[in-house]
């Protein structure tokens, strides 16, 4: 009796990140060319979902989308443009995902159709999840509208929603068909959202590219003053580094190594503890600070490098501590966050720390005492670790 048939195959996947300005202005033909170049049969349908915060800040956007896409011969825009909640609200309640799936059913959206998500990272995550599970996968287009989503979350292959109070507990790995970064959407961000997204650039520079960290340090003032050209450069370089990692490592995270999650284990817990009032980028900045100080405490990172990291975060007006991380109890919620992160990774804890600026090092254990020491040092304002 034969007992086994072994099967192995690989799938090649390509998606492009487009950088533009005024994506839905009639003179910008980027989207028009995109659909025309991919038309190889019946005209596909297009369902569009827009972050309500983006729609509010850009009150003519929905009309612009219709004016641009309705005449397009290579795509059929369905009549209803969905306006959905932004921020973690869309990820915290399943009914928003169900609304997208119901629209797929109502408008006859099939696997050869497109669903376009326009919004911040949370909207891209939730719409991407709905797109991945409906019909086992519909072609997904992302239009990120925040610094954070244009330089990080909008680039990757992950989608998800929150469940049982845990961030991204339910989700999929499903790459987009294309990403369109439009810098005009950044003009209406408030200063908090503008600064928040820079934390992911600091993160990837710290673990992969010392020269990029030097550049961020040198341009911190311009970034804080909202220099658009400098931000364009930061977003492009950050996105490039994220994509290089995804292509060259473990895009679907079969292992437990997730270097791009440097600073994230505590960030996820802080977001949860704050009821998601702390922005993701702010939580990441605090997580970077915590893991940087921890790296110095255990002798991995020179103290002067740790101080330099903290100084850059502060120069960018990013937070490096939150009161919810205070205290030193054995049952501190920060320590519970480590266990949750281990579960999220699939059973083996792997944390990225720093051995130098631009060089990350993975460890499989964090000492609870030193985690709390690092948090206390940040709380007390003693930033230079000796």
N, C-alpha and C positions, 0 to 999 in steps of 0.2 A: 504493500500500500504506500503510495507516495504521500509525503507528509508536509511538503512546503513548496511554495512558489515564491521566489523573491522578486520584488518589483522595485525599480528605482527610476525616477525621471526628474528632470529639471525644467524650470520654466523661466524663460528670459522675459524681463520686464523693463520697459523704459518709460519714463515720464519727464517732461521738461518743466523747468521753472522759468516763467516769463516775467520780466521786470518792465513795467510800463508806467504811464501816467495818463489818467483819464480813460480807463478801459472802456467805459460805455459812452464816450463821446463819439459822435458820428464820424469825425475825421480819423479816429483811431480804428484801423481795420484789422487789428490783431486777432480778435475773436472771429471775425468774419472769415479770415484766412484759415484759422484753426479748424472751423467746422467744414469749410469747403475742401480742405486737403484730406479730410477723413471720411468724406461721403463716398461710400462704395456700395450703395444699395438704396432701399427706401429711405426717405428723409426721416431721420430720427427725431423723437420728441425730446423736449427739454423742460424739466421742472426746476424752478428757481426758488430757493429759500433764503430770506434776508434776515439778519440779526436786527431786532427791533430797535436797538440802540443806534445801529448804523443808519437805519431808515429815518430815525428821528433827527440825527445830525446831518443827514443828506436828504432833505424832504422831497427832492425831485428825482431821487434815485430810481424808484419803481417805475416812474414814467420814462426815465431815460432807458431803462432795461427794455421796456416794451417798444419804445421808438427805435432802438437799435436792432432788436432781435426779430420783431414781427415781420419786417420785410426780407429777412435773410432766407435765401432759397435752400440752404443746406441744413437747416434745422427748423423744427416746428415748436415754438414756444407755447406751452399750454396756457390756458386763460388765467389761471389762478397763480399769482406770485405770493408765496407764503411768507408771512412775517412772523418770526419765532422769537421767543425770549432769548436774551443774550446772557453771558456769564454762566455761572454754575447752575442757575435755575433750570436751564434746558437739559442739564445732565443729571439733575437730582430727581426728576419726575418722568417716569416712563411714558406718560401720555403725549409728550412732545415727539418722541420717536414714533409712537403709534400714529400720530397725525401725519407724519411723512409717509409712513407705509400705507395709510388709508388713501392718501393722494396718489400714490403709485397705482393702487387698485382703481381708483375713480377715473384717472386719466389714461389708463392703459399703458403706463410706463413699462417698457420691457427691458430685457438685458442689453439691447442695442441702443437704448435711450440714454440720456444724460440727466444727472441731478447735479445742479450747481449750488454750492453753499457759499454765501457771502457773509462774513462775520469774523469775530474773534475766535480764538482757539477752541473754546468750549462749544461754540456752534459748529465749527468744523468737525470736532470730535463726535458730537451727537448725530449730525446729519450724515457724516461718514459711516457711522455705525448702522443707521437705518438703511443707507445705500448698500452696505455690504451684506445685510441679511435679507433684504427684499429680493426675491428671485435668485437668491444666492449670489447676488452681486450685480449692481447696475454701474455703468460708467460714471465716475465721480469727478467733478471739477471743483477745485477749491479757489476761492478768492479771499485770502486773508486780509483783515482790515486793521490789525494792530501790529505794533512792533514785535511783540512776542510771537504772534502767529506767522508773521512774514519771515522771521529769522530762525524759527525753530519748529513749533508744532505743526504748522501748515506744510512743512517740507517732508515729513516722515510718512510712515506706513501704518501708523496706529490710529485706531478709532475707539471710542468708548464712552460709557456713561457711568455715573456713580451709583453705588448700590449698598444698602445697609450702612450708610455713612462712610463708606470707603471709596476713595477716589479711583476711578477707572477700573472698578472691580469687574465689570462686564464689558467686553469689547472684542475687537477683531484686529487682525493684521490684513489690511487691504489697501494697496497703494492707490493714489489718485491717478486719473488719466493725464491731468495737467494741473499746474498751479499758476495763478496769475497774480503777481504782486503789483498792486497799484499804489504808488506813494501818495496819491491825493487823499486816500482814506486816512492817512496818518495826521493830516492837518487838523482834524477835528478832535483828536485825542486830548484828554486833559493831561496835565503835567504828570500826574501819578501814573497813568497808563503808559505814557511816553517813556518814563524812566523805568518802569517795571520790566518792560521787555528787554532792556539792555542787559539784565542779569544773565540771560541765556548766552549772550555773546561773551560775557566775562567767564562764564562756566566753561564754554568750549575752548576759549583761549587758554585758560588755566591748565586744562588737561591735554591740550594738543598743540598749541602754537604760541610760544613765548613772544614772538615778534608781534603777533596780533594783540596780545595783552599790552605790550609796550605802546602800540598804536592807540588802544583804548585809553590808556593812562594819559597819553599826550593830548588826546582829544576830548577828555572828560568835560572840560569847560564848554566846548562847542556843542557836545551832545546835550549837556544840561540846558544850554541856551536854545536848543531846538534848531540847530543848523541842519537844514534838510539834506544838503549834499553829503555832509558827514554821516548822517543817519543812513542815507542810501548806501554808502560804502560799507558801513557796519553791517547792515542787513545782508548785503550781497556776500560778504566774506563769511559771516556767521552761517548763512544758509549753505554756502559752499562746503564748509567744514563738516556740517551735519550730514550733508549728502555723501561726502567722501567716506564718512564713517559707515553710513548705512550700506553703501555699495561694497565696502571692503571687509565687512565684519560679519555680523549675525543679524540680518535685517528683521527676521521674525522671532528673534530672541529665544531660540531653542535652548541655549545655555543660560547660565545665571549671571553672565558678565554684561553689565549695562553701564559702560563708562559715561555715556551721555547723561546718566542720572546722577552725576556728581552734585552733591548738595540737595538731592531730592528726597532722600529717605525721611529726613526731618521736615522738609517742606510740605510733603503730603500730609503728615500728621498735624502740622501747624494749621494748614488750611482747614482740615476737619475740625480741629479744636476751636477755631475761630468762627465756625459756621460759614466758612468760605468768605468771610469779610476781608481777610488778608488776601490780596491778589496773588496769583500763582508766581509771578515774577518777583514780588516782594518776599514771598516765602522762600523762593529759591535763593535770593540774595542772603537771607538769614541762614539758610542751610549751607551756603558756600562759606559764610563767615564761621559757622559752627565747625564744619569739617576742616577748614583751614587752621583754626586755632587748635583743634584736636590733633591735627597732623604735626603741629609745632610742639604740643605738650608731650607727645610720645616720641619725639626726636626725629621724625621723618623730614620735616620742613624747617629750614633755618628761620629763627624768630623774625629776622629783618624782612624775609619774604612774606611771612604771615602779616606783618604790619603793613607792608606795601599793598597786599590784597585788600585789607580792611580799609585802608586810606582811599583806594580807588573806588570801592563801593560807596563810601561816604561822599567822595567828590561827585559821584553820580547821583547823590541824594537818594540812595537806596538804603533801606533799614538793615541793621546787622543784629538786631535783637528784638524780641517781642515778650511782653510780660508773661504770656502763657507758657513760655519756656523756663520760667523762674522756678526756684525750689530745688530741693535735693533729696526728696523722698525716694525710697527704694521702688515704690510703685509709680514713679513719675511717668506721666503719659508719653513723654519723649521716648522712654525706654520701650513702652508698648509699641511705639511706632517702628522700632527696629524689628520686632517680631512680625508685625504686619507687612513690613517690606520684605522680610525673608519669605513669607508666604507668597507675596506678589511675584517674587523672583522664581518661585517653583521649588522652594525647599532648602536651597543653600544660600546663605547670606554672602553677598559679594558687594562690598562698598568701595567706591573710588575715593582715595585720599590723594594728597599731593606730596611728592618728594622734591619738587622744584616748580617754579613757575613755568608752565608749559609742559610739565611731565606728571602724569597721574600714575598712581600705583594702587593696585587692588589688594584689599585685605578681606579676610573672611570672618573677622570678629572685631567688634568694638568693645572696649572696656567701659562698663557702665559708669564707673567712678570718674573716668577721664572725660566721658561725654558730659557729665554733670559739671565737672570742673571747667570745661570749655564754655558751657552755657553760663556758668557763674562769672567767668572772666568777662564775657561780653556784657552781662547784666551790670557788672560793677564798673564798666568802662575801662578796665585794664586790658588794653588791646594788644600790647606788645608782650608776648609770652617769653619768659626767660627760662 
